[in-house]
């Protein structure tokens, strides 16, 4: 038969275990433990103080405590006791915190309890130890000074052990919650799309960036499978399913990289690279796959640009070089004599082709300078109409099939800008108008003003531009298909540079076209007020 005392002790411990499993907050579990311990040991009051947590290396050197639960203690006593707790750090702490701190504290507390108004004769204290670490202490204060029996100490130890478990649980829980918050912040703050799959490819996480990339909301992605949600426009090779069929990730645990075009919810395609990283449990069973989804459009564009650059440049360099070499070689033949006219014609071709080469090299240098850091302008005030007229006269001497006319209204203002650069921009537009109207025809350059800007337009009745090309022709090395099929030479740099010049003047450049019947290029420059 259990004695009444034992029954009460058992009931208390049962309640405490229940409180622990119900995951009540730490303070209320500790208060419950303290109340039970005080009652069982016929104490007047009790305290549980926990060692303050410190980060890193300081852990061993500093030992300060804060009260986390108290029972029956007067506020005055608490205040005194708090001071005692904050001043426990001593060099002895470094050696064996549990022994020294408790002994030191107990002694000071004893003195405090006996002093003045408190009139408490006995204190029983026990350290709270979790996995060998001192996490706090439990103290019961009594009115009599009679020494504590072995049995009492045992009881107190049982309560102290439970309190230590509660503290450890609470701290682990806090640590896990903190890590979860960090993980959530990492997932949601990431610029890359991230999804977490279970071993059966069910989607467990789908972050904001991935929702943006794919157009699929987390609500509709969660709970569906990888293959239901990731829609490739055409199945990439390798892909997740095939790689698994071949033994990934068990054969090789290194991440799997898949690249392809994702079909977005809008029906558009997006080039992405997905890195799948497996996570195993202790028994080497696959538990999760973490997939990082990255938009690789820019990377693809850069690759594309590189190959366009090589093909355009090699073609554009080859043509003039082989012409120059051909004509020079012919002129140098010793077995033939050439008329003066033939010699002149040949040298003219050589000169023109050398000019073309020099022009191409200039444009290339200019384009790379532009990429490195924009354009520096040399600003002056000048008459754009005069400049345009001079330019048109120069170009008119080079063509008989085109008729170049210039029209500027009377009130056209002087403009502020970089004369050299604007001349270069106009030259590009005019030479394109001639180049892309192989059957000749009129070319008109006109100026007009609005309240805020001047607008210059250059129009021709040439091959025109397909509607889909109207924006792209201003990109580096971009040439419309129509230019290629009409076998017009060019490197796709002129309009890129022209746009840069106009934008450096805070202006805009755009084109209208009637495909097959001509184009009109316009640029604007703000008027300084
Ligand atoms: P390039 O003429 O050396 O190819 P540009 O940058 O000057 O390079 O022009 C880019 C592309 O824009 C050309 O390849 C051509 O397809 C198109 N383009 C430019 N001007 C005209 C025009 N006046 N008419 C039709 N297409 C044009």
Boltz pocket constraint, residues with backbone or C-beta under 6 A from the ligand:
constraints:
  - pocket:
      binder: B
      contacts: [[A, 428], [A, 429], [A, 432], [A, 433], [A, 436], [A, 460], [A, 462], [A, 463], [A, 464], [A, 465], [A, 473], [A, 474], [A, 475], [A, 478], [A, 479], [A, 480], [A, 481], [A, 482], [A, 483], [A, 484], [A, 488], [A, 489], [A, 490], [A, 491], [A, 492], [A, 493], [A, 494], [A, 495], [A, 496], [A, 518], [A, 519]]
      max_distance: 6.0
